Every structure is written in C-alpha cells, then in structure tokens.
Amino acid sequence: MEKTWRGRAARWAIALVWFYEGFWCKIWPGRADQREIVGDVPFLPHWTVTGALAGIGLAEIAIGVWVLSGLRARSAALVQTVLVVAFNFGGLLFSPGRITEPGRLLTQNLAFLALVWLVTWTADA
C-alpha cells in the first residue's frame, strides 16, 4: 500500500520509461541505434538481433507492469538496477563508438535509478 500520491506518480514515471524503452525503442518502430548496439554483441548471431530486441523489449514492458503493481518494490528496484547496469556496461563494452554521449547516458541512468530506489521508501516492504 502506498504512503502517498507521490509514490504512485513516481511509479508511473518509472513505468513509462520502461514502456518507452521496451515498446518504442525495441519493438515498434524500434530505433536503429538500439539494433546496432545489440548487433555488436560478439556472441549473438546477426539473424537473432530482431528476436533479441523483441525479447528485451517485452521484458522491459513487463518490468514497467511490475513497477505499476507496487508488489515487492525492493525486489523490483534490485532487478531494475541490475538490468540498467548490465545494459549500460554491455553497450559501453561492445559498442562504445555508437554511444555518442556516454557521460549523459550514465548520468541519466543514475538519476533514473535514484528514483527507482526512492520508490521503495513509499511502499510497504
């Protein structure tokens, strides 16, 4: 149960980021830079890029739904943190030339994760 309307608003903000990243950037219409970054993963065959993007996108949408549910907020925050760190690390490791402003990417994601963890303070354990 939420302690305030601010918690609900913050959960919606977080969920909308996941919905945007999952649906718009990876599934429909999809962003070329995201396709290229996933395509640069060395052990991923080229023919699987579309499926991998769709799978990642669906997982991101599912995380958005989880965040909106308010269930197990701390577990959701931990999963989101692991995914954001892994996506950032993978992108910077495998596709450093495709990320035009790595400092901006890391700064925005740090702020996003701060909000993710703040939401855990507005939810019951």
Secondary structure, 3 states (H helix, E strand, C coil): CCCCHHHHHHHHHHHHHHHHHHHHHHHCCCCHHHHHHHHCCCCCCHHHHHHHHHHHHHHHHHHHHHHHHCCCHHHHHHHHHHHHHHHHHHHHHHCHHHCCCHHHHHHHHHHHHHHHHHHHHHCCC
